[in-house]
Structure formats: C-alpha cells, structure tokens
C-alpha cells in the first residue's frame, strides 16, 4: 500500500467520523464545530501564504468565509439583541479581513481573524451546561439560553 492510499483512508475515516458527530450533535456543539472548521481553514490559509501556495490560500480562505458566513446567517437578530448585532458586525469584519488577506497575501490579517475566532469560541466553550441545554430564551446564535 502506498502512502497516498493510507492517507486517503484516514481522510475517509475522518469524514465519516465528522458526519457521525454532526448527526448527533446539539446545536451548541454544531456551532463549536463550525468555529473549529473556520479556525482550521484560516490557519491552513496562513500556512499556504507562508509557502507561497496561492491556489491553496484562495481555496482555504473561500472555505473559511463560507463557514463564517454560515455562522453569521445563523444569528437570531430578532431575539439575540446586542449580542447578535455585535457578532454580526464581528463576522462581517472577519470576512473583510479575509478578503484583505487573500488580496494582499497578508498573513497578519489571518492571524487577526484567528484571534477573533478564538475569543468568540472561548466564550462559547465556557458557556455553562445549564445554559447550553436550557429551555429559556433564544440566544444570538439560535441556541437556547436562560
């Protein structure tokens, strides 16, 4: 067996594992997974810039923008209040920085997006279990909160 075939098998296993997790994930976990995916794509794009892989950079940035756009469109602007408005503005800003990074091969812009995503994800990850699974008021992302 060649290395390429082994790698292909690992990739297929990873895809099946991710699909299984999505099928059984809570809405809170789905948002975490999207944030993890966006972080992965932005970090990979940064590596592509450093290696002068322009095609790879474009592909990864496009994918990251798609994920961030998905997070943005999932916001419940009606009931999310100021949190939803702030997240919407932040996601729009991240998208602009990703465009800047793509246009100017700016790894610094990608680092900025990574820092912002990590800050949002940190708050999301720190949410208490009772808030994650409560039957209270809708939160900015559509997630239920107390």
N, C-alpha and C positions, 0 to 999 in steps of 0.2 A: 504494500500500500504506500502511496506517495504522501508527502506532507500535505499537498493540496487536498487530497481526498479526506485526510484526517481532519483538516481544518473545516472542510465543507460539512462533515458530520457533526462537529462541535457547533457550527453555526446553526445547523438544522435543529439540534437539541436545544440550543438557546432560544430559538424562535418558538419551538413547541412549549418550552417552559414559560416564556413570556406570555404566550397566548393562553396558557392554562391559568396563569396568575390573573390576567385581565378578566377572564371568565368568572372568577370567584372573588375579585377584589371589591372592596367597599368603595363608595365614591371618594372618600378621603384618600384611600390607597391609590386610586386611579390618578388623582392629581399629583400625588407623590411620584408616581411612575412617569408622568409627563414631565415633571420637573427634572427627574433623573435623566430622562431621554434628552431634554434640551441641554442640560449640562454636559452630557456626553458628546453631543453633536458640536457644541461650541468649543469644547476642549479639543476635539479632533480637528476642527477647522483651524484652530490656533496652531496645532502641530503641522497641518498642511501648509500654512503660511510660512512657518519656520523651515520647512523642507522645500519650499517653492513649488508645491503641488497645487497649482491654481485651479485645476479641474476638481480636485478633491475638496479644496476650500469652498468652491462655489456650491458643490453638492451638499456639503455638511451645513453650510450657512443657510441654504434654502430649506433644508430639513429642520434646522433649529427654528427658523422663522415660522415654519408651518406649525410646529409644536407650540410655540409661544402664542401664535395666533389662535390656536385651539384653546389654550388656557384663557386667553382674552375673551373669546366668544362665549366661554362657559360662565363668565361672571354674571351674576344676577344683579343688574344695575338698579332694578326697582326696589328690592328689599335689602341690598347689600350696603346701602348708604355710602358714607365717606370711604369705607374700606374698599368697596368695589370701584369707586371713582379713582382712588389713589392707585389701585392695582392696574386699572385700565390705562392710566397715564404712564405708569411704570413699564407695562408691557409695550405700549406704543414707543416709548423712549428706547427700550431694548431693541425693538425692530429697527428703529433709525440707526442705532449704533451698529447693528449687524450689517445694515446696508453700507454704512461708512467703512466698516472692516472689510467688506467684500470689495468695495470700490477702490480703496486705498491700501489694501493688504495690511491693515492695521491690527496687529496682534494685541495692542493695548486696548483697543475698543472691545475686543473679545474678552480680555481679562476683566474689563469693567462689567460686561454682561454676566460673566461667571460670578463675580462678586455680588451683583444684584440678585441673581437667581439663588445663590447660596443663602443670602439673607432672607428671602421670601421662604425658601424651603426650610430653613432653620425654624422659622416661626410656625410653619405648617407642621413640621415634625414634632415640635414641642407642645402642640395642642393636646390638652388632657383627653384621655379616653372618653370621659363622660360627655365632653363636648363633641368629639368625633361621632359618637353613636347616639346622641340625644334626639329627642323628638321636638326640639324647640324651634326657634325662628330660623328662617333661611339665612345663611351666611353669604358673603360676597361671591363665593365660587359655586353656590348652589348647595353646598354642604350644610347640613342642619347644625345649628348652634343653640346654646341656651339663651 
